[in-house]
Amino acid sequence: MKLENAVIAVTGGASGLGAAAAELCRAKGAKVAVLDMNKEKGEAFAQSLGDNVIFLETWTMTKGYEGLSEKFGKLSGVVSCAGGQTMGTGLTVDKKGHLTHFMRLKKTVELNIIGTFLVASQSAALIAQNEPEDADGERGCIVNVASVAAEDGQNGQIAYGAGKGGIKAMTLPMARDLGKRGIRVNCILPGVFDTPMTAPLKQFRPEVYKNLAQSPIFPNTRLGAPEEFAQMAVAILENKYVNGESIRVDGGIRMGKL
Ligand SMILES: NC(=O)c1ccc[n+]([C@@H]2O[C@H](COP(=O)([O-])OP(=O)(O)OC[C@H]3O[C@@H](n4cnc5c(N)ncnc54)[C@H](O)[C@@H]3O)[C@@H](O)[C@H]2O)c1
């Protein structure tokens, strides 16, 4: 799709990877809706991007979309960054060998799988109303965001790996389902990026942070920059022949056994 005058929603858009994607889409001429549960940060960020950027508050991914239609009248694409993990949801049994309580695991799986599904479903319902953009009949594009943990989850990442694995696994059937409506669906699997999500490691576990920075094949002196994620999100939005695919953006990292 052409990003000039397209309308792109970015969930989790107030911070990190989502904020970088929102900024690059705006720089390419798209109108941008930043959806996030962090109202203060989201509003300030949206304002900092200037004209044709709005902030919409959402916690559950079931709200916020009404405001989007009202403001911009259509949706062309979404970058679905809202996700993450609850601490302590990664082990099959606890350190004493006792049963792990499943509730926190459920929360992480719900945030990632159900949240991403709800974003995709609401986005698709809006995008399907667009007039086709060209002779091929393209109406828009959905970019899901998983993690390399979908493929090589670390020790302690059961819930996160399951949630992100679910997002990756949903991507192809979604693309098959929505192709007839002219909507492409792809997924990005980020490696380890320098965002507020990984900032506590830098502060409290500098040795782990250093090890992660050295783990990619190349570049192996730093974490990924959010702009490098944004470049892939934009490439997927713009390139009509990319569909049903999950793409790692990770400097070639393969997570080892911890
Ligand atoms: N940073 C990394 O190294 C990395 C690696 C792989 C995957 N990811 C994934 O990329 C995505 C973005 O990560 P990030 O590093 O930019 O994180 P981040 O913490 O910087 O930003 C996440 C944003 O999502 C918002 N959010 C979280 N849950 C939400 C909800 N239920 N409703 C609305 N907004 C919500 C937060 O308020 C925050 O602004 C996440 O899905 C994360 O799992 C990140």
The ligand as a MOL file (V3000), in Angstrom:
LIG
                    3D

  0  0  0     0  0            999 V3000
M  V30 BEGIN CTAB
M  V30 COUNTS 44 48 0 0 0
M  V30 BEGIN ATOM
M  V30 1 N 11.6270 -5.0890 23.1680 0
M  V30 2 C 11.9230 -6.3160 22.7960 0
M  V30 3 O 13.0590 -6.7560 22.9260 0
M  V30 4 C 10.8560 -7.2180 22.1990 0
M  V30 5 C 11.2860 -8.4290 21.6540 0
M  V30 6 C 10.3440 -9.2820 21.0920 0
M  V30 7 C 9.0170 -8.9270 21.0960 0
M  V30 8 N 8.6260 -7.7390 21.6450 0 CHG=1
M  V30 9 C 7.1950 -7.4350 21.6100 0
M  V30 10 O 7.0050 -6.2090 20.9530 0
M  V30 11 C 5.8960 -5.5290 21.5120 0
M  V30 12 C 6.2980 -4.1420 21.9530 0
M  V30 13 O 7.3480 -4.2590 22.8980 0
M  V30 14 P 8.1720 -2.9990 23.4190 0
M  V30 15 O 9.5290 -3.4810 23.7240 0
M  V30 16 O 7.9760 -1.8590 22.5050 0 CHG=-1
M  V30 17 O 7.4360 -2.7530 24.8140 0
M  V30 18 P 7.1230 -1.4030 25.5980 0
M  V30 19 O 6.8970 -1.8320 27.0010 0
M  V30 20 O 8.1420 -0.3600 25.3150 0
M  V30 21 O 5.7320 -0.9160 24.9590 0
M  V30 22 C 4.5710 -1.6810 25.0480 0
M  V30 23 C 3.3980 -0.7250 25.0200 0
M  V30 24 O 2.2050 -1.5140 24.9730 0
M  V30 25 C 1.2620 -0.9630 25.8590 0
M  V30 26 N 0.3520 -2.0260 26.2910 0
M  V30 27 C 0.6610 -3.1610 26.9600 0
M  V30 28 N -0.4490 -3.8730 27.2110 0
M  V30 29 C -1.4910 -3.1690 26.6830 0
M  V30 30 C -2.8880 -3.3660 26.6400 0
M  V30 31 N -3.4560 -4.4370 27.1850 0
M  V30 32 N -3.6500 -2.4400 26.0210 0
M  V30 33 C -3.0730 -1.3410 25.4810 0
M  V30 34 N -1.7680 -1.0790 25.4980 0
M  V30 35 C -0.9710 -1.9910 26.0900 0
M  V30 36 C 2.0920 -0.3850 27.0080 0
M  V30 37 O 1.3970 0.6280 27.7090 0
M  V30 38 C 3.3060 0.1600 26.2550 0
M  V30 39 O 3.1280 1.5170 25.8820 0
M  V30 40 C 5.3730 -6.4230 22.6520 0
M  V30 41 O 4.3250 -7.2250 22.1570 0
M  V30 42 C 6.5830 -7.2770 22.9810 0
M  V30 43 O 6.2090 -8.5100 23.5570 0
M  V30 44 C 9.5170 -6.8750 22.1890 0
M  V30 END ATOM
M  V30 BEGIN BOND
M  V30 1 1 1 2
M  V30 2 2 2 3
M  V30 3 1 2 4
M  V30 4 1 4 5
M  V30 5 2 4 44
M  V30 6 2 5 6
M  V30 7 1 6 7
M  V30 8 2 7 8
M  V30 9 1 8 9
M  V30 10 1 8 44
M  V30 11 1 9 10
M  V30 12 1 9 42
M  V30 13 1 10 11
M  V30 14 1 11 12
M  V30 15 1 11 40
M  V30 16 1 12 13
M  V30 17 1 13 14
M  V30 18 2 14 15
M  V30 19 1 14 16
M  V30 20 1 14 17
M  V30 21 1 17 18
M  V30 22 2 18 19
M  V30 23 1 18 20
M  V30 24 1 18 21
M  V30 25 1 21 22
M  V30 26 1 22 23
M  V30 27 1 23 24
M  V30 28 1 23 38
M  V30 29 1 24 25
M  V30 30 1 25 26
M  V30 31 1 25 36
M  V30 32 1 26 27
M  V30 33 1 26 35
M  V30 34 2 27 28
M  V30 35 1 28 29
M  V30 36 1 29 30
M  V30 37 2 29 35
M  V30 38 1 30 31
M  V30 39 2 30 32
M  V30 40 1 32 33
M  V30 41 2 33 34
M  V30 42 1 34 35
M  V30 43 1 36 37
M  V30 44 1 36 38
M  V30 45 1 38 39
M  V30 46 1 40 41
M  V30 47 1 40 42
M  V30 48 1 42 43
M  V30 END BOND
M  V30 END CTAB
M  END
